[in-house]
């Protein structure tokens, strides 16, 4: 059993306080709703949720029955009386709950030796006070949910039950946020594992790729790309989009990665490679409802640019931007993979000249929305054609920036963009 006062500075508890992410943050409705409810149900002039480290009490939420409400016109405790949201430990009653490792109920603060003389009694007019611990996900006490009155009052069993219930609701909100944060981090880690950590350096070839997750990145979605060596003179480039989200989408994405790389080790035909992926999807995961679109590019003799071969499986059009700014879709649009025995896949040869660029992208680009309007194919082609001489990096950056600006905020779908081209000048990148 710890001595009184030592629990506040306990390193394990302080780590939990920092981990809850509430210190020095703005008011938030989920917590404000609980303090408002406490004030109304207990007819209390003041209800607070505080987070407590080893030096300060931070007021995360504060509500009260105000005089203008007509409920308690004589109430002297006014939430507006606070001078700030941070207070020294010695000027608050909440640390008592941490020291006690449990609820504290004080019917008369002037008569109780634990609370007599506390500055809070004077500055906020607190004459009666009750506090219940608020826990982090590991059940360490990170804060206190409390109510106060400006008159001495006996806190009834009903009062205590209400206070305990609302404090547990606050603890539940904190635990939920921690769970969501862990899920978000897991999703981001899993998503990152499905993307190459960096693009390879290929002499005579200009490469750039960008990936932007939807929303806050808390869900694993199906956009992916990969660039990998297929032999001394070969390079495989793929960009795809798995339908759906979550763990199942991640499994299909992983299957696509491994199958494409394996198939590319003994074939240079994009149609044959994507055909093997189609077979794998139909046979290895016959019960899955997931399908995918993909564009695969086989690059040979990158310096001459004379042996590029493209196959599209139900994917968004691949754009070829010539050095003079002319932009045209290239390739034959086959069917999506994972649904049909014959996906009607066709190889299309492409020749790149110095200054030419190929742009591959997922439908998160063209289907980005502003209200009911989509960004669309025509707007994308106009943007790409109007950029003037570009590097692959400038092209992918311009497309991403334009789409995010159009959508006015975080995208609702993943965005994957990949550009590949021949530098305008020999040896340039």
ZILINLIN-V469862 format. One record per run of one state. SS is the DSSP state (H for helix, E for strand, C for the rest). FROM is the first residue (numbers start at 1). TO is the last residue. If there is no record, write none. Layout:
ss->(SS	SS)
from->(FROM	FROM)
to->(TO	TO)
This chain:
ss->(C	H	C	H	C	E	C	E	C	H	C	H	C	E	H	C	H	C	E	C	H	C	E	C	E	C	H	C	E	C	E	C	E	C	H	C	H	C	E	C	E	C	E	C	E	C	E	C	E	C	E	C	E	C	H	C	E	C	E	C	H	C	H	C	E	C)
from->(1	11	21	29	42	46	53	56	64	67	70	79	82	86	89	92	95	101	104	107	119	124	128	136	141	150	157	194	206	213	221	232	234	246	247	265	270	285	292	301	307	314	318	322	327	331	333	335	337	338	348	351	357	362	363	367	369	371	373	375	377	387	392	408	415	422)
to->(10	20	28	41	45	52	55	63	66	69	78	81	85	88	91	94	100	103	106	118	123	127	135	140	149	156	193	205	212	220	231	233	245	246	264	269	284	291	300	306	313	317	321	326	330	332	334	336	337	347	350	356	361	362	366	368	370	372	374	376	386	391	407	414	421	429)
